[in-house]
Structure formats: structure tokens, C-alpha cells
């Protein structure tokens, strides 16, 4: 038994992006997907979100918000491009 005031559980530090290594999507040397402030990658029409990206903090609540932002950016892209 360990008495604690709180606990912070951290899992995995390496992004699961090996499947993108043969693609044109830009990755950092640590395997993170490079995104801009709108979650766009260097490939037109491809968006990314979550802990596998270059977002500075790797937390579930941040990844959730980034997912919402990426989906809105993708929706905006589709509307503006007439797809």
C-alpha cells in the first residue's frame, strides 16, 4: 500500500507512425507528424491530431481538443475546395 495525494500515469513516448515512413507526410526525427496551427500536414488535404503530432503536450484532453480542431479544419478544407 502506498498513500498518495494523486497519481499521474504516463504511457508510451514514441508515436505509432511507422506506417507513414514510406509516405509523403513529413515526420520529425522522433516520428511525430509535423502539423501547423490548423492541424494540416505538408500534404494538401491531410490533417493529423493527437499525441502522434508535433503538438507540444501529450495529454488525452489536449489530443481530444486537437482532434476537434483537425476535424473542423478538414471540414473547412472540403467546403472551400468544393470537394
mmCIF file as gemmi writes it, N, C-alpha and C atoms, coordinates in Angstrom:
data_model
loop_
_atom_site.group_PDB
_atom_site.id
_atom_site.type_symbol
_atom_site.label_atom_id
_atom_site.label_alt_id
_atom_site.label_comp_id
_atom_site.label_asym_id
_atom_site.label_entity_id
_atom_site.label_seq_id
_atom_site.pdbx_PDB_ins_code
_atom_site.Cartn_x
_atom_site.Cartn_y
_atom_site.Cartn_z
_atom_site.occupancy
_atom_site.B_iso_or_equiv
_atom_site.pdbx_formal_charge
_atom_site.auth_seq_id
_atom_site.auth_asym_id
_atom_site.pdbx_PDB_model_num
ATOM 1 N N . UNK Axp A 1 ? 0.847 -1.187 0 1 0 ? 1 A 1
ATOM 2 C CA . UNK Axp A 1 ? 0 0 0 1 0 ? 1 A 1
ATOM 3 C C . UNK Axp A 1 ? 0.879 1.232 0 1 0 ? 1 A 1
ATOM 4 N N . UNK Axp A 2 ? 0.573 2.154 -0.872 1 0 ? 2 A 1
ATOM 5 C CA . UNK Axp A 2 ? 1.281 3.426 -0.948 1 0 ? 2 A 1
ATOM 6 C C . UNK Axp A 2 ? 0.25 4.537 -0.803 1 0 ? 2 A 1
ATOM 7 N N . UNK Axp A 3 ? 0.417 5.379 0.189 1 0 ? 3 A 1
ATOM 8 C CA . UNK Axp A 3 ? -0.504 6.502 0.365 1 0 ? 3 A 1
ATOM 9 C C . UNK Axp A 3 ? -0.072 7.639 -0.545 1 0 ? 3 A 1
ATOM 10 N N . UNK Axp A 4 ? -1.022 8.128 -1.355 1 0 ? 4 A 1
ATOM 11 C CA . UNK Axp A 4 ? -0.743 9.171 -2.329 1 0 ? 4 A 1
ATOM 12 C C . UNK Axp A 4 ? -1.806 10.252 -2.278 1 0 ? 4 A 1
ATOM 13 N N . UNK Axp A 5 ? -1.389 11.456 -2.628 1 0 ? 5 A 1
ATOM 14 C CA . UNK Axp A 5 ? -2.359 12.542 -2.798 1 0 ? 5 A 1
ATOM 15 C C . UNK Axp A 5 ? -2.892 12.538 -4.224 1 0 ? 5 A 1
ATOM 16 N N . UNK Axp A 6 ? -2.154 11.929 -5.13 1 0 ? 6 A 1
ATOM 17 C CA . UNK Axp A 6 ? -2.561 11.856 -6.527 1 0 ? 6 A 1
ATOM 18 C C . UNK Axp A 6 ? -1.579 11.01 -7.302 1 0 ? 6 A 1
ATOM 19 N N . UNK Axp A 7 ? -1.933 10.685 -8.529 1 0 ? 7 A 1
ATOM 20 C CA . UNK Axp A 7 ? -1.057 9.883 -9.38 1 0 ? 7 A 1
ATOM 21 C C . UNK Axp A 7 ? -1.195 10.358 -10.819 1 0 ? 7 A 1
ATOM 22 N N . UNK Axp A 8 ? -0.102 10.332 -11.529 1 0 ? 8 A 1
ATOM 23 C CA . UNK Axp A 8 ? -0.084 10.692 -12.942 1 0 ? 8 A 1
ATOM 24 C C . UNK Axp A 8 ? 0.482 9.511 -13.702 1 0 ? 8 A 1
ATOM 25 N N . UNK Axp A 9 ? -0.34 8.883 -14.532 1 0 ? 9 A 1
ATOM 26 C CA . UNK Axp A 9 ? 0.076 7.7 -15.284 1 0 ? 9 A 1
ATOM 27 C C . UNK Axp A 9 ? 0.502 8.132 -16.681 1 0 ? 9 A 1
ATOM 28 N N . UNK Axp A 10 ? 1.682 7.747 -17.062 1 0 ? 10 A 1
ATOM 29 C CA . UNK Axp A 10 ? 2.194 8.07 -18.392 1 0 ? 10 A 1
ATOM 30 C C . UNK Axp A 10 ? 2.473 6.78 -19.133 1 0 ? 10 A 1
ATOM 31 N N . UNK Axp A 11 ? 1.993 6.734 -20.389 1 0 ? 11 A 1
ATOM 32 C CA . UNK Axp A 11 ? 2.251 5.551 -21.203 1 0 ? 11 A 1
ATOM 33 C C . UNK Axp A 11 ? 2.945 5.971 -22.476 1 0 ? 11 A 1
ATOM 34 N N . UNK Axp A 12 ? 3.779 5.155 -22.985 1 0 ? 12 A 1
ATOM 35 C CA . UNK Axp A 12 ? 4.434 5.342 -24.276 1 0 ? 12 A 1
ATOM 36 C C . UNK Axp A 12 ? 4.897 6.741 -24.618 1 0 ? 12 A 1
ATOM 37 N N . UNK Axp A 13 ? 6.091 6.855 -25.12 1 0 ? 13 A 1
ATOM 38 C CA . UNK Axp A 13 ? 6.635 8.137 -25.534 1 0 ? 13 A 1
ATOM 39 C C . UNK Axp A 13 ? 6.909 8.195 -27.03 1 0 ? 13 A 1
ATOM 40 N N . UNK Axp A 14 ? 6.797 7.062 -27.696 1 0 ? 14 A 1
ATOM 41 C CA . UNK Axp A 14 ? 7.078 7.005 -29.131 1 0 ? 14 A 1
ATOM 42 C C . UNK Axp A 14 ? 5.772 6.954 -29.916 1 0 ? 14 A 1
ATOM 43 N N . UNK Axp A 15 ? 5.596 7.868 -30.881 1 0 ? 15 A 1
ATOM 44 C CA . UNK Axp A 15 ? 4.367 7.848 -31.67 1 0 ? 15 A 1
ATOM 45 C C . UNK Axp A 15 ? 4.3 6.621 -32.573 1 0 ? 15 A 1
ATOM 46 N N . UNK Axp A 16 ? 3.105 6.131 -32.786 1 0 ? 16 A 1
ATOM 47 C CA . UNK Axp A 16 ? 2.884 4.948 -33.615 1 0 ? 16 A 1
ATOM 48 C C . UNK Axp A 16 ? 2.66 5.389 -35.061 1 0 ? 16 A 1
ATOM 49 N N . UNK Axp A 17 ? 3.721 5.854 -35.712 1 0 ? 17 A 1
ATOM 50 C CA . UNK Axp A 17 ? 3.616 6.407 -37.061 1 0 ? 17 A 1
ATOM 51 C C . UNK Axp A 17 ? 4.503 5.695 -38.074 1 0 ? 17 A 1
ATOM 52 N N . UNK Axp A 18 ? 4.96 4.524 -37.745 1 0 ? 18 A 1
ATOM 53 C CA . UNK Axp A 18 ? 5.833 3.785 -38.675 1 0 ? 18 A 1
ATOM 54 C C . UNK Axp A 18 ? 5.177 3.582 -40.042 1 0 ? 18 A 1
ATOM 55 N N . UNK Axp A 19 ? 3.857 3.445 -40.062 1 0 ? 19 A 1
ATOM 56 C CA . UNK Axp A 19 ? 3.153 3.219 -41.324 1 0 ? 19 A 1
ATOM 57 C C . UNK Axp A 19 ? 3.265 4.409 -42.272 1 0 ? 19 A 1
ATOM 58 N N . UNK Axp A 20 ? 3.676 5.571 -41.766 1 0 ? 20 A 1
ATOM 59 C CA . UNK Axp A 20 ? 3.801 6.776 -42.596 1 0 ? 20 A 1
ATOM 60 C C . UNK Axp A 20 ? 5.206 6.988 -43.16 1 0 ? 20 A 1
ATOM 61 N N . UNK Axp A 21 ? 6.157 6.184 -42.754 1 0 ? 21 A 1
ATOM 62 C CA . UNK Axp A 21 ? 7.541 6.393 -43.185 1 0 ? 21 A 1
ATOM 63 C C . UNK Axp A 21 ? 7.712 6.337 -44.703 1 0 ? 21 A 1
ATOM 64 N N . UNK Axp A 22 ? 6.906 5.563 -45.388 1 0 ? 22 A 1
ATOM 65 C CA . UNK Axp A 22 ? 7.008 5.466 -46.849 1 0 ? 22 A 1
ATOM 66 C C . UNK Axp A 22 ? 6.1 6.474 -47.554 1 0 ? 22 A 1
ATOM 67 N N . UNK Axp A 23 ? 5.419 7.322 -46.775 1 0 ? 23 A 1
ATOM 68 C CA . UNK Axp A 23 ? 4.504 8.305 -47.363 1 0 ? 23 A 1
ATOM 69 C C . UNK Axp A 23 ? 5.209 9.646 -47.547 1 0 ? 23 A 1
ATOM 70 N N . UNK Axp A 24 ? 4.462 10.61 -48.059 1 0 ? 24 A 1
ATOM 71 C CA . UNK Axp A 24 ? 4.995 11.958 -48.24 1 0 ? 24 A 1
ATOM 72 C C . UNK Axp A 24 ? 4.739 12.841 -47.034 1 0 ? 24 A 1
ATOM 73 N N . UNK Axp A 25 ? 4.046 12.323 -46.017 1 0 ? 25 A 1
ATOM 74 C CA . UNK Axp A 25 ? 3.756 13.089 -44.805 1 0 ? 25 A 1
ATOM 75 C C . UNK Axp A 25 ? 5.053 13.313 -44.044 1 0 ? 25 A 1
ATOM 76 N N . UNK Axp A 26 ? 5.331 14.577 -43.736 1 0 ? 26 A 1
ATOM 77 C CA . UNK Axp A 26 ? 6.583 14.929 -43.041 1 0 ? 26 A 1
ATOM 78 C C . UNK Axp A 26 ? 6.541 14.487 -41.582 1 0 ? 26 A 1
ATOM 79 N N . UNK Axp A 27 ? 7.608 13.821 -41.164 1 0 ? 27 A 1
ATOM 80 C CA . UNK Axp A 27 ? 7.771 13.378 -39.782 1 0 ? 27 A 1
ATOM 81 C C . UNK Axp A 27 ? 9.021 14.005 -39.181 1 0 ? 27 A 1
ATOM 82 N N . UNK Axp A 28 ? 9.02 14.195 -37.874 1 0 ? 28 A 1
ATOM 83 C CA . UNK Axp A 28 ? 10.23 14.643 -37.194 1 0 ? 28 A 1
ATOM 84 C C . UNK Axp A 28 ? 11.177 13.464 -37.038 1 0 ? 28 A 1
ATOM 85 N N . UNK Axp A 29 ? 12.364 13.714 -36.535 1 0 ? 29 A 1
ATOM 86 C CA . UNK Axp A 29 ? 13.311 12.612 -36.298 1 0 ? 29 A 1
ATOM 87 C C . UNK Axp A 29 ? 12.829 11.664 -35.199 1 0 ? 29 A 1
ATOM 88 N N . UNK Axp A 30 ? 11.825 12.094 -34.416 1 0 ? 30 A 1
ATOM 89 C CA . UNK Axp A 30 ? 11.231 11.23 -33.381 1 0 ? 30 A 1
ATOM 90 C C . UNK Axp A 30 ? 9.98 10.524 -33.882 1 0 ? 30 A 1
ATOM 91 N N . UNK Axp A 31 ? 9.606 10.768 -35.162 1 0 ? 31 A 1
ATOM 92 C CA . UNK Axp A 31 ? 8.451 10.103 -35.744 1 0 ? 31 A 1
ATOM 93 C C . UNK Axp A 31 ? 7.137 10.837 -35.567 1 0 ? 31 A 1
ATOM 94 N N . UNK Axp A 32 ? 7.166 12.062 -35.051 1 0 ? 32 A 1
ATOM 95 C CA . UNK Axp A 32 ? 5.94 12.838 -34.902 1 0 ? 32 A 1
ATOM 96 C C . UNK Axp A 32 ? 5.521 13.426 -36.254 1 0 ? 32 A 1
ATOM 97 N N . UNK Axp A 33 ? 4.226 13.498 -36.499 1 0 ? 33 A 1
ATOM 98 C CA . UNK Axp A 33 ? 3.699 14.105 -37.721 1 0 ? 33 A 1
ATOM 99 C C . UNK Axp A 33 ? 3.765 15.622 -37.558 1 0 ? 33 A 1
ATOM 100 N N . UNK Axp A 34 ? 4.414 16.289 -38.513 1 0 ? 34 A 1
ATOM 101 C CA . UNK Axp A 34 ? 4.558 17.741 -38.463 1 0 ? 34 A 1
ATOM 102 C C . UNK Axp A 34 ? 3.239 18.374 -38.907 1 0 ? 34 A 1
ATOM 103 N N . UNK Axp A 35 ? 2.67 19.226 -38.03 1 0 ? 35 A 1
ATOM 104 C CA . UNK Axp A 35 ? 1.426 19.931 -38.347 1 0 ? 35 A 1
ATOM 105 C C . UNK Axp A 35 ? 1.593 21.421 -38.093 1 0 ? 35 A 1
ATOM 106 N N . UNK Axp A 36 ? 0.696 22.202 -38.694 1 0 ? 36 A 1
ATOM 107 C CA . UNK Axp A 36 ? 0.652 23.63 -38.399 1 0 ? 36 A 1
ATOM 108 C C . UNK Axp A 36 ? -0.473 23.897 -37.4 1 0 ? 36 A 1
ATOM 109 N N . UNK Axp A 37 ? -0.792 25.182 -37.191 1 0 ? 37 A 1
ATOM 110 C CA . UNK Axp A 37 ? -1.809 25.548 -36.194 1 0 ? 37 A 1
ATOM 111 C C . UNK Axp A 37 ? -3.213 25.091 -36.571 1 0 ? 37 A 1
ATOM 112 N N . UNK Axp A 38 ? -3.426 24.688 -37.814 1 0 ? 38 A 1
ATOM 113 C CA . UNK Axp A 38 ? -4.727 24.181 -38.269 1 0 ? 38 A 1
ATOM 114 C C . UNK Axp A 38 ? -4.723 22.66 -38.417 1 0 ? 38 A 1
ATOM 115 N N . UNK Axp A 39 ? -3.703 22.012 -37.885 1 0 ? 39 A 1
ATOM 116 C CA . UNK Axp A 39 ? -3.536 20.562 -37.942 1 0 ? 39 A 1
ATOM 117 C C . UNK Axp A 39 ? -3.32 20.039 -39.356 1 0 ? 39 A 1
ATOM 118 N N . UNK Axp A 40 ? -2.885 20.907 -40.267 1 0 ? 40 A 1
ATOM 119 C CA . UNK Axp A 40 ? -2.567 20.489 -41.627 1 0 ? 40 A 1
ATOM 120 C C . UNK Axp A 40 ? -1.165 19.904 -41.665 1 0 ? 40 A 1
ATOM 121 N N . UNK Axp A 41 ? -0.991 18.847 -42.44 1 0 ? 41 A 1
ATOM 122 C CA . UNK Axp A 41 ? 0.339 18.305 -42.686 1 0 ? 41 A 1
ATOM 123 C C . UNK Axp A 41 ? 0.889 18.977 -43.944 1 0 ? 41 A 1
ATOM 124 N N . UNK Axp A 42 ? 2.037 18.563 -44.363 1 0 ? 42 A 1
ATOM 125 C CA . UNK Axp A 42 ? 2.622 19.103 -45.6 1 0 ? 42 A 1
ATOM 126 C C . UNK Axp A 42 ? 1.939 18.564 -46.855 1 0 ? 42 A 1
ATOM 127 N N . UNK Axp A 43 ? 1.054 17.58 -46.704 1 0 ? 43 A 1
ATOM 128 C CA . UNK Axp A 43 ? 0.316 17.006 -47.83 1 0 ? 43 A 1
ATOM 129 C C . UNK Axp A 43 ? -1.071 17.647 -47.872 1 0 ? 43 A 1
ATOM 130 N N . UNK Axp A 44 ? -1.385 18.294 -48.966 1 0 ? 44 A 1
ATOM 131 C CA . UNK Axp A 44 ? -2.655 19.001 -49.11 1 0 ? 44 A 1
ATOM 132 C C . UNK Axp A 44 ? -3.833 18.059 -48.855 1 0 ? 44 A 1
ATOM 133 N N . UNK Axp A 45 ? -4.73 18.476 -47.962 1 0 ? 45 A 1
ATOM 134 C CA . UNK Axp A 45 ? -5.918 17.685 -47.652 1 0 ? 45 A 1
ATOM 135 C C . UNK Axp A 45 ? -5.713 16.62 -46.6 1 0 ? 45 A 1
ATOM 136 N N . UNK Axp A 46 ? -4.516 16.527 -46.026 1 0 ? 46 A 1
ATOM 137 C CA . UNK Axp A 46 ? -4.24 15.54 -44.979 1 0 ? 46 A 1
ATOM 138 C C . UNK Axp A 46 ? -4.03 16.278 -43.659 1 0 ? 46 A 1
ATOM 139 N N . UNK Axp A 47 ? -4.812 15.904 -42.664 1 0 ? 47 A 1
ATOM 140 C CA . UNK Axp A 47 ? -4.777 16.527 -41.35 1 0 ? 47 A 1
ATOM 141 C C . UNK Axp A 47 ? -4.414 15.471 -40.312 1 0 ? 47 A 1
ATOM 142 N N . UNK Axp A 48 ? -3.841 15.897 -39.2 1 0 ? 48 A 1
ATOM 143 C CA . UNK Axp A 48 ? -3.459 14.954 -38.144 1 0 ? 48 A 1
ATOM 144 C C . UNK Axp A 48 ? -3.709 15.597 -36.782 1 0 ? 48 A 1
ATOM 145 N N . UNK Axp A 49 ? -3.895 14.772 -35.783 1 0 ? 49 A 1
ATOM 146 C CA . UNK Axp A 49 ? -4.152 15.27 -34.434 1 0 ? 49 A 1
ATOM 147 C C . UNK Axp A 49 ? -3.683 14.255 -33.405 1 0 ? 49 A 1
ATOM 148 N N . UNK Axp A 50 ? -3.449 14.743 -32.214 1 0 ? 50 A 1
ATOM 149 C CA . UNK Axp A 50 ? -3.144 13.872 -31.088 1 0 ? 50 A 1
ATOM 150 C C . UNK Axp A 50 ? -1.671 13.764 -30.767 1 0 ? 50 A 1
ATOM 151 N N . UNK Axp A 51 ? -1.368 12.784 -29.949 1 0 ? 51 A 1
ATOM 152 C CA . UNK Axp A 51 ? -0.02 12.611 -29.426 1 0 ? 51 A 1
ATOM 153 C C . UNK Axp A 51 ? 1.005 12.227 -30.485 1 0 ? 51 A 1
ATOM 154 N N . UNK Axp A 52 ? 0.569 11.816 -31.656 1 0 ? 52 A 1
ATOM 155 C CA . UNK Axp A 52 ? 1.5 11.444 -32.726 1 0 ? 52 A 1
ATOM 156 C C . UNK Axp A 52 ? 1.959 12.662 -33.53 1 0 ? 52 A 1
ATOM 157 N N . UNK Axp A 53 ? 1.484 13.846 -33.165 1 0 ? 53 A 1
ATOM 158 C CA . UNK Axp A 53 ? 1.844 15.066 -33.89 1 0 ? 53 A 1
ATOM 159 C C . UNK Axp A 53 ? 2.84 15.899 -33.096 1 0 ? 53 A 1
ATOM 160 N N . UNK Axp A 54 ? 3.211 17.03 -33.675 1 0 ? 54 A 1
ATOM 161 C CA . UNK Axp A 54 ? 4.174 17.935 -33.023 1 0 ? 54 A 1
ATOM 162 C C . UNK Axp A 54 ? 3.528 18.84 -31.985 1 0 ? 54 A 1
ATOM 163 N N . UNK Axp A 55 ? 2.275 18.599 -31.63 1 0 ? 55 A 1
ATOM 164 C CA . UNK Axp A 55 ? 1.646 19.366 -30.556 1 0 ? 55 A 1
ATOM 165 C C . UNK Axp A 55 ? 2.525 19.218 -29.306 1 0 ? 55 A 1
ATOM 166 N N . UNK Axp A 56 ? 2.791 20.329 -28.591 1 0 ? 56 A 1
ATOM 167 C CA . UNK Axp A 56 ? 3.804 20.272 -27.529 1 0 ? 56 A 1
ATOM 168 C C . UNK Axp A 56 ? 3.472 19.415 -26.31 1 0 ? 56 A 1
ATOM 169 N N . UNK Axp A 57 ? 2.223 19.26 -25.95 1 0 ? 57 A 1
ATOM 170 C CA . UNK Axp A 57 ? 1.897 18.493 -24.744 1 0 ? 57 A 1
ATOM 171 C C . UNK Axp A 57 ? 1.122 17.242 -25.115 1 0 ? 57 A 1
ATOM 172 N N . UNK Axp A 58 ? 1.531 16.126 -24.577 1 0 ? 58 A 1
ATOM 173 C CA . UNK Axp A 58 ? 0.952 14.827 -24.915 1 0 ? 58 A 1
ATOM 174 C C . UNK Axp A 58 ? 0.016 14.388 -23.786 1 0 ? 58 A 1
ATOM 175 N N . UNK Axp A 59 ? -1.219 14.854 -23.863 1 0 ? 59 A 1
ATOM 176 C CA . UNK Axp A 59 ? -2.227 14.531 -22.86 1 0 ? 59 A 1
ATOM 177 C C . UNK Axp A 59 ? -3.54 14.229 -23.567 1 0 ? 59 A 1
ATOM 178 N N . UNK Axp A 60 ? -4.351 13.342 -22.997 1 0 ? 60 A 1
ATOM 179 C CA . UNK Axp A 60 ? -5.595 12.93 -23.642 1 0 ? 60 A 1
ATOM 180 C C . UNK Axp A 60 ? -6.535 14.114 -23.861 1 0 ? 60 A 1
ATOM 181 N N . UNK Axp A 61 ? -6.623 15.015 -22.915 1 0 ? 61 A 1
ATOM 182 C CA . UNK Axp A 61 ? -7.533 16.153 -23.067 1 0 ? 61 A 1
ATOM 183 C C . UNK Axp A 61 ? -7.062 17.072 -24.191 1 0 ? 61 A 1
ATOM 184 N N . UNK Axp A 62 ? -5.769 17.223 -24.362 1 0 ? 62 A 1
ATOM 185 C CA . UNK Axp A 62 ? -5.225 18.037 -25.449 1 0 ? 62 A 1
ATOM 186 C C . UNK Axp A 62 ? -5.428 17.323 -26.78 1 0 ? 62 A 1
ATOM 187 N N . UNK Axp A 63 ? -5.194 16.019 -26.813 1 0 ? 63 A 1
ATOM 188 C CA . UNK Axp A 63 ? -5.396 15.248 -28.035 1 0 ? 63 A 1
ATOM 189 C C . UNK Axp A 63 ? -6.854 15.314 -28.479 1 0 ? 63 A 1
ATOM 190 N N . UNK Axp A 64 ? -7.781 15.294 -27.52 1 0 ? 64 A 1
ATOM 191 C CA . UNK Axp A 64 ? -9.203 15.389 -27.837 1 0 ? 64 A 1
ATOM 192 C C . UNK Axp A 64 ? -9.523 16.733 -28.492 1 0 ? 64 A 1
ATOM 193 N N . UNK Axp A 65 ? -9.016 17.803 -27.905 1 0 ? 65 A 1
ATOM 194 C CA . UNK Axp A 65 ? -9.213 19.132 -28.486 1 0 ? 65 A 1
ATOM 195 C C . UNK Axp A 65 ? -8.58 19.259 -29.857 1 0 ? 65 A 1
ATOM 196 N N . UNK Axp A 66 ? -7.395 18.686 -30.018 1 0 ? 66 A 1
ATOM 197 C CA . UNK Axp A 66 ? -6.712 18.72 -31.309 1 0 ? 66 A 1
ATOM 198 C C . UNK Axp A 66 ? -7.499 17.933 -32.365 1 0 ? 66 A 1
ATOM 199 N N . UNK Axp A 67 ? -8.144 16.853 -31.952 1 0 ? 67 A 1
ATOM 200 C CA . UNK Axp A 67 ? -8.983 16.091 -32.872 1 0 ? 67 A 1
ATOM 201 C C . UNK Axp A 67 ? -10.168 16.912 -33.353 1 0 ? 67 A 1
ATOM 202 N N . UNK Axp A 68 ? -10.781 17.663 -32.43 1 0 ? 68 A 1
ATOM 203 C CA . UNK Axp A 68 ? -11.894 18.544 -32.815 1 0 ? 68 A 1
ATOM 204 C C . UNK Axp A 68 ? -11.399 19.617 -33.774 1 0 ? 68 A 1
ATOM 205 N N . UNK Axp A 69 ? -10.241 20.178 -33.486 1 0 ? 69 A 1
ATOM 206 C CA . UNK Axp A 69 ? -9.678 21.222 -34.348 1 0 ? 69 A 1
ATOM 207 C C . UNK Axp A 69 ? -9.344 20.671 -35.728 1 0 ? 69 A 1
ATOM 208 N N . UNK Axp A 70 ? -8.763 19.497 -35.784 1 0 ? 70 A 1
ATOM 209 C CA . UNK Axp A 70 ? -8.418 18.876 -37.065 1 0 ? 70 A 1
ATOM 210 C C . UNK Axp A 70 ? -9.672 18.595 -37.888 1 0 ? 70 A 1
ATOM 211 N N . UNK Axp A 71 ? -10.731 18.127 -37.239 1 0 ? 71 A 1
ATOM 212 C CA . UNK Axp A 71 ? -11.957 17.833 -37.981 1 0 ? 71 A 1
ATOM 213 C C . UNK Axp A 71 ? -12.588 19.105 -38.527 1 0 ? 71 A 1
ATOM 214 N N . UNK Axp A 72 ? -12.548 20.187 -37.758 1 0 ? 72 A 1
ATOM 215 C CA . UNK Axp A 72 ? -13.064 21.465 -38.255 1 0 ? 72 A 1
ATOM 216 C C . UNK Axp A 72 ? -12.213 21.994 -39.4 1 0 ? 72 A 1
ATOM 217 N N . UNK Axp A 73 ? -10.916 21.827 -39.3 1 0 ? 73 A 1
ATOM 218 C CA . UNK Axp A 73 ? -10.021 22.256 -40.381 1 0 ? 73 A 1
ATOM 219 C C . UNK Axp A 73 ? -10.267 21.437 -41.645 1 0 ? 73 A 1
ATOM 220 N N . UNK Axp A 74 ? -10.477 20.141 -41.493 1 0 ? 74 A 1
ATOM 221 C CA . UNK Axp A 74 ? -10.76 19.282 -42.645 1 0 ? 74 A 1
ATOM 222 C C . UNK Axp A 74 ? -12.099 19.663 -43.273 1 0 ? 74 A 1
ATOM 223 N N . UNK Axp A 75 ? -13.105 19.923 -42.448 1 0 ? 75 A 1
ATOM 224 C CA . UNK Axp A 75 ? -14.408 20.361 -42.943 1 0 ? 75 A 1
ATOM 225 C C . UNK Axp A 75 ? -14.264 21.672 -43.723 1 0 ? 75 A 1
ATOM 226 N N . UNK Axp A 76 ? -13.542 22.614 -43.162 1 0 ? 76 A 1
ATOM 227 C CA . UNK Axp A 76 ? -13.301 23.897 -43.834 1 0 ? 76 A 1
ATOM 228 C C . UNK Axp A 76 ? -12.595 23.678 -45.172 1 0 ? 76 A 1
ATOM 229 N N . UNK Axp A 77 ? -11.61 22.79 -45.185 1 0 ? 77 A 1
ATOM 230 C CA . UNK Axp A 77 ? -10.886 22.475 -46.42 1 0 ? 77 A 1
ATOM 231 C C . UNK Axp A 77 ? -11.831 21.927 -47.487 1 0 ? 77 A 1
ATOM 232 N N . UNK Axp A 78 ? -12.69 21.007 -47.096 1 0 ? 78 A 1
ATOM 233 C CA . UNK Axp A 78 ? -13.635 20.406 -48.044 1 0 ? 78 A 1
ATOM 234 C C . UNK Axp A 78 ? -14.604 21.453 -48.579 1 0 ? 78 A 1
ATOM 235 N N . UNK Axp A 79 ? -15.147 22.286 -47.713 1 0 ? 79 A 1
ATOM 236 C CA . UNK Axp A 79 ? -16.105 23.322 -48.123 1 0 ? 79 A 1
ATOM 237 C C . UNK Axp A 79 ? -15.444 24.295 -49.098 1 0 ? 79 A 1
ATOM 238 N N . UNK Axp A 80 ? -14.231 24.732 -48.757 1 0 ? 80 A 1
ATOM 239 C CA . UNK Axp A 80 ? -13.554 25.748 -49.587 1 0 ? 80 A 1
ATOM 240 C C . UNK Axp A 80 ? -13.019 25.191 -50.902 1 0 ? 80 A 1
ATOM 241 N N . UNK Axp A 81 ? -12.721 23.893 -50.933 1 0 ? 81 A 1
ATOM 242 C CA . UNK Axp A 81 ? -12.161 23.325 -52.157 1 0 ? 81 A 1
ATOM 243 C C . UNK Axp A 81 ? -13.24 22.752 -53.077 1 0 ? 81 A 1
ATOM 244 N N . UNK Axp A 82 ? -14.47 22.729 -52.609 1 0 ? 82 A 1
ATOM 245 C CA . UNK Axp A 82 ? -15.569 22.245 -53.441 1 0 ? 82 A 1
ATOM 246 C C . UNK Axp A 82 ? -15.591 20.753 -53.652 1 0 ? 82 A 1
ATOM 247 N N . UNK Axp A 83 ? -15.001 20.002 -52.767 1 0 ? 83 A 1
ATOM 248 C CA . UNK Axp A 83 ? -14.996 18.53 -52.902 1 0 ? 83 A 1
ATOM 249 C C . UNK Axp A 83 ? -16.35 17.935 -52.584 1 0 ? 83 A 1
